[in-house]
């Protein structure tokens, strides 16, 4: 009697070893690795290929520091020297304490301009010029050292600046100074405070503050002034009194003394320190100020003329697409008032083509007719 077929499949020899069952292990980063022709003849275990590690990579104890990409070189402000110096002495003295490649000079009609090439050179030049009191100059604060300034509105003018500084510091900001703004004319304290913060990554978070010292406030950025800055000490434009070492000039009478100690009575006429006109040095109608504004406008217009103007060429009628459903705009007043629908441009094009075709084909038809009329019939006799 034939043996009955087993209901179970016969396991391969690899699936059993001396009657001991083993679970198949399948480890592979690729689920199709078992289909490869170059697979291991023992398919129980599939492991990833070995990775070759260089001897330099095996040593993890030493870390190599990668230099970051060079950033944009910051602009270093110059020094503008006006008086109280001898050029040869000044140049030789600066070259003794500085590398010659870190400084260069430029002479103009009004100033001797000293350009430092590094922050260290800027500090050295500033120290030398400040120690020589007879040298009159001005400079600017380097941009990396400028504070992050904001204005706080709606605080009572009697609020202590120490309390404002303490409250802002508690919110994670480093305050340099807090200043209460005064009215420009009557010098009355306003509900407006200027806060200078040290540069940090969280400077912009200060705008999230809406309450300070139990008062609802509003924090704003400084408004950009369109007019050039004017120094309150020497009354000249394009710099401020914080970095000015020129001789002081009064804004009222134009004499060489600070404006705060001027004894000119209000009844006497003012004298401009810039043009000697009968007005204060801060007057916006001063010819000096008008010339500055005019020259800035000319330079701005010259820059705009140099910029390329984008041109939008008008497509020619040959390249202009013709849409079948477009409306013909050249309609008469009678057609419009009679409410006559405009003709389709496609129909107009066909009619024009037919008319042109007629002008070409009609002369040909007339010529062919005349030729046929001139031909005489030929009779062929059949024998």
C-alpha positions in Angstrom: 0.0 0.0 0.0 1.6 3.3 -0.9 2.6 5.6 1.8 0.3 8.4 2.5 1.5 11.9 1.7 2.5 13.9 4.7 0.5 17.0 5.4 3.7 18.8 6.4 6.5 20.0 4.2 9.9 18.3 4.6 12.3 20.7 6.2 15.7 21.1 4.6 18.7 19.7 6.2 19.8 23.2 7.2 16.6 23.6 9.3 17.4 20.8 11.7 20.6 19.7 13.3 20.6 16.5 15.4 17.0 16.9 16.2 17.5 20.3 17.8 15.2 23.1 16.4 16.8 26.5 15.8 15.1 29.8 15.2 16.1 31.4 11.9 18.0 34.6 12.4 17.6 37.3 9.7 19.7 40.4 10.2 20.2 42.6 7.2 20.0 46.3 6.4 18.5 45.4 3.0 15.4 43.3 2.9 16.2 42.2 -0.6 19.7 40.9 0.3 18.5 37.3 0.4 17.7 37.5 -3.4 21.3 38.4 -4.3 23.2 35.9 -6.4 26.3 36.4 -4.4 24.6 35.6 -1.1 26.2 33.5 1.5 25.6 29.7 0.9 24.4 29.5 4.5 21.4 31.8 4.5 20.7 31.6 8.2 22.5 34.8 9.0 22.7 37.9 6.8 25.0 40.6 8.1 26.1 43.9 6.6 29.5 44.1 5.0 32.4 45.1 7.2 33.3 48.8 7.2 37.0 49.7 6.9 38.0 52.3 9.4 41.2 54.3 8.8 43.7 54.5 11.7 43.2 58.2 11.9 39.4 57.8 12.5 39.9 55.1 15.1 41.7 57.5 17.4 38.8 59.4 19.0 40.8 60.9 21.8 42.1 63.7 19.7 39.7 66.2 18.1 40.7 68.4 15.2 39.2 72.0 15.3 37.9 73.1 12.0 38.3 76.8 11.3 35.0 78.5 10.6 34.6 80.2 7.3 35.8 83.8 7.3 33.0 86.3 8.0 32.6 89.7 6.5 35.2 92.1 7.7 33.6 94.8 9.9 33.9 98.4 8.9 36.3 100.3 11.2 35.5 104.0 11.5 38.2 106.6 10.7 39.6 109.5 12.6 39.0 113.0 11.2 41.8 115.4 12.5 41.2 119.1 11.9 43.8 121.1 13.8 46.7 121.0 16.4 49.0 118.6 14.7 52.1 118.4 12.5 51.7 115.7 9.9 55.3 114.4 10.0 55.3 114.2 13.8 51.9 112.6 13.9 52.7 110.0 11.2 56.1 109.0 12.7 54.6 108.7 16.2 51.8 106.4 15.0 54.1 104.3 12.9 56.2 103.6 16.0 53.4 102.0 17.9 51.6 100.4 14.9 52.3 98.1 12.1 52.7 100.3 8.9 50.3 97.9 7.1 47.5 98.6 9.7 47.1 102.3 9.0 46.9 104.7 6.1 46.2 108.4 5.7 44.0 110.5 3.4 44.1 114.3 3.2 41.1 116.4 2.3 40.4 120.2 2.2 38.9 120.0 5.7 40.3 117.0 7.5 43.3 114.7 7.7 41.6 111.3 7.7 43.4 108.4 9.5 42.1 104.9 8.5 42.9 102.0 10.8 42.7 98.5 9.3 42.0 96.6 12.6 40.3 97.1 16.0 43.7 97.1 17.7 44.9 99.9 15.5 41.7 101.8 16.2 42.2 101.6 19.9 45.9 102.6 19.6 45.1 105.6 17.5 42.3 106.7 19.8 44.5 106.5 22.8 47.3 108.5 21.2 45.0 111.3 19.9 43.1 111.5 23.3 46.3 111.9 25.2 47.4 114.8 23.0 44.9 117.5 24.0 46.1 119.9 21.3 44.9 117.6 18.5 41.3 118.3 17.5 39.5 115.4 16.0 36.4 113.3 15.9 35.5 109.7 15.2 32.7 107.2 15.5 31.8 104.2 17.6 32.6 100.9 15.8 29.5 99.0 14.8 30.4 95.9 16.8 30.5 98.1 20.0 27.2 99.9 19.4 24.5 99.0 21.8 21.0 97.7 20.9 18.7 100.7 21.6 15.0 100.7 22.1 12.4 103.3 23.4 9.8 102.6 26.1 6.6 104.6 26.0 3.9 105.3 28.6 6.1 105.0 31.7 5.6 107.9 34.1 8.4 110.5 33.9 9.1 110.1 37.6 9.8 106.4 37.3 13.3 105.7 38.6 15.8 104.6 36.0 17.2 102.1 38.5 13.8 100.4 38.8 13.5 100.2 35.0 17.0 98.7 34.7 16.3 96.2 37.5 13.0 95.0 35.9 14.6 94.6 32.4 17.6 92.8 33.9 15.2 90.3 35.6 13.8 89.5 32.2 17.2 88.3 31.0 18.6 91.4 29.3 21.9 93.2 30.1 21.3 96.9 30.4 24.0 99.5 29.7 22.0 102.6 30.6 18.5 104.0 30.8 17.8 107.7 29.9 14.7 109.7 30.3 14.0 111.8 27.2 13.4 115.6 27.7 11.3 117.9 25.6 13.3 119.6 22.9 12.2 123.1 23.8 11.1 123.4 27.4 13.3 120.5 28.6 10.4 118.9 30.4 10.6 115.2 31.2 8.5 113.0 28.8 6.9 109.6 29.4 9.6 108.2 27.1 12.8 106.3 28.0 15.7 105.1 25.9 17.2 101.8 26.9 20.7 100.7 25.6 21.3 96.9 25.8 24.4 95.0 25.4 24.5 93.1 22.1 23.1 89.5 22.6 21.1 86.9 20.7 18.0 87.6 22.7 17.9 91.4 22.1 14.7 91.1 20.0 12.9 89.4 22.8 12.5 92.7 24.6 9.7 93.6 22.3 7.6 90.8 23.9 7.5 92.8 27.1 4.2 94.7 27.4 4.2 95.6 31.1 7.0 97.1 33.3 6.9 98.5 36.8 3.2 97.7 37.0 2.5 99.9 33.9 1.3 99.0 30.5 4.1 100.0 28.1 5.0 99.9 24.4 8.5 99.2 23.2 9.6 100.6 19.8 12.7 100.7 17.7 14.5 104.1 17.1 13.2 105.9 14.1 15.6 106.3 11.2 16.5 110.0 10.8 16.7 111.2 7.2 18.8 114.3 8.1 22.5 114.0 9.0 23.5 114.0 12.6 24.8 117.3 14.1 27.3 117.5 16.9 26.1 119.5 19.9 29.6 120.6 20.9 31.2 121.9 17.7 27.9 122.2 15.7 29.4 120.4 12.7 27.4 117.7 10.8 28.0 114.0 10.3 29.2 113.1 13.8 27.9 113.4 17.4 29.3 114.9 20.6 30.1 111.5 22.1 33.3 111.1 20.1 34.0 114.8 19.3 37.3 116.4 20.5 37.0 119.6 18.5 36.8 123.0 20.1 33.3 123.7 21.4 31.2 126.3 19.6 28.0 127.9 20.9 24.8 127.1 19.0 23.4 130.5 19.9 26.2 133.1 19.4 28.8 131.0 17.5 31.6 131.8 20.0 34.1 129.2 21.1 32.4 128.1 24.3 29.9 125.4 25.3 26.3 126.3 24.6 25.3 125.6 28.2 27.3 128.6 29.5 26.2 131.1 26.9 25.3 134.5 28.4 23.7 135.9 25.3 20.3 137.6 26.1 17.3 136.4 24.2 16.7 139.8 22.8 20.0 140.0 20.9 20.1 138.3 17.5 21.7 134.8 17.1 24.8 134.1 15.1 25.4 130.8 13.3 28.6 129.1 14.0 28.7 127.5 10.5 27.8 130.4 8.1 27.7 133.5 10.5 24.1 134.1 9.5 21.5 135.7 11.9 20.2 132.3 13.1 21.2 129.5 15.4 23.5 126.7 14.1 20.7 124.1 14.4 18.4 126.1 12.0 17.3 123.9 9.1 17.2 126.9 6.8 20.9 127.4 7.2 22.7 127.5 3.8 25.2 124.9 5.0 22.4 122.5 5.9 20.6 123.2 2.6 23.8 122.5 0.6 24.3 119.2 2.5 20.8 118.0 1.7 21.1 119.1 -2.0 24.4 117.3 -2.4 23.0 114.1 -0.9 20.0 114.3 -3.3 22.4 114.7 -6.2 24.5 111.7 -5.2 21.4 109.6 -4.7 20.1 110.5 -8.1 23.5 109.8 -9.7 23.4 106.3 -8.1 19.9 105.7 -9.4 21.0 106.7 -12.9 23.8 104.1 -12.8 21.4 101.3 -11.9 20.2 99.4 -14.9 16.6 100.2 -15.8 14.4 97.1 -16.4 13.0 97.3 -19.9 9.7 95.7 -21.0 9.8 95.6 -24.8 6.4 95.8 -26.5 5.7 92.7 -28.6 5.3 93.4 -32.3 2.1 92.7 -34.2 3.8 89.7 -35.9 4.6 88.0 -32.6 1.4 89.0 -30.9 -1.0 86.1 -30.5 -4.5 86.3 -31.9 -7.2 84.9 -29.7 -10.4 83.8 -31.5 -12.7 85.0 -28.8 -11.1 88.4 -28.3 -13.3 91.5 -28.8 -12.6 94.0 -31.5 -12.1 97.3 -29.8 -12.4 99.6 -32.8 -16.2 99.9 -32.7 -18.1 103.0 -33.8 -20.3 105.0 -31.5 -23.3 104.0 -33.6 -22.6 100.3 -33.1 -22.3 100.8 -29.4 -25.5 102.8 -29.0 -27.4 100.4 -31.3 -26.3 97.6 -29.0 -24.8 95.7 -32.0 -22.6 92.8 -30.9 -19.0 93.2 -32.1 -17.7 90.9 -34.8 -15.5 88.1 -33.8 -11.8 88.7 -34.7 -11.6 85.2 -36.2 -14.4 86.0 -38.7 -12.7 89.3 -39.5 -9.4 87.5 -40.3 -11.2 85.0 -42.6 -13.1 87.8 -44.5 -9.8 89.6 -45.0 -8.2 86.5 -46.3 -11.0 85.9 -48.8 -10.8 89.5 -50.1 -7.1 89.2 -50.6 -7.5 85.9 -52.4 -10.1 87.4 -54.7 -7.7 90.1 -55.7 -5.1 87.5 -56.6 -7.2 84.9 -58.4 -9.5 87.2 -60.5 -6.7 88.5 -62.8 -5.6 84.9 -63.3 -9.1 83.8 -64.3 -9.5 86.6 -66.8 -6.1 85.8 -68.3 -6.9 82.1 -68.7 -10.3 82.9 -70.3 -8.6 85.1 -72.9 -6.1 82.4 -73.8 -8.9 79.8 -74.2 -10.8 82.1 -76.5 -7.9 82.7 -78.8 -7.3 79.0 -79.3 -8.8 77.7 -82.6 -10.3 74.2 -82.8 -8.2 71.7 -84.6 -10.1 69.2 -86.9 -8.5 65.8 -87.5 -9.7 64.0 -90.7 -10.0 60.2 -90.5 -9.2 58.3 -93.8 
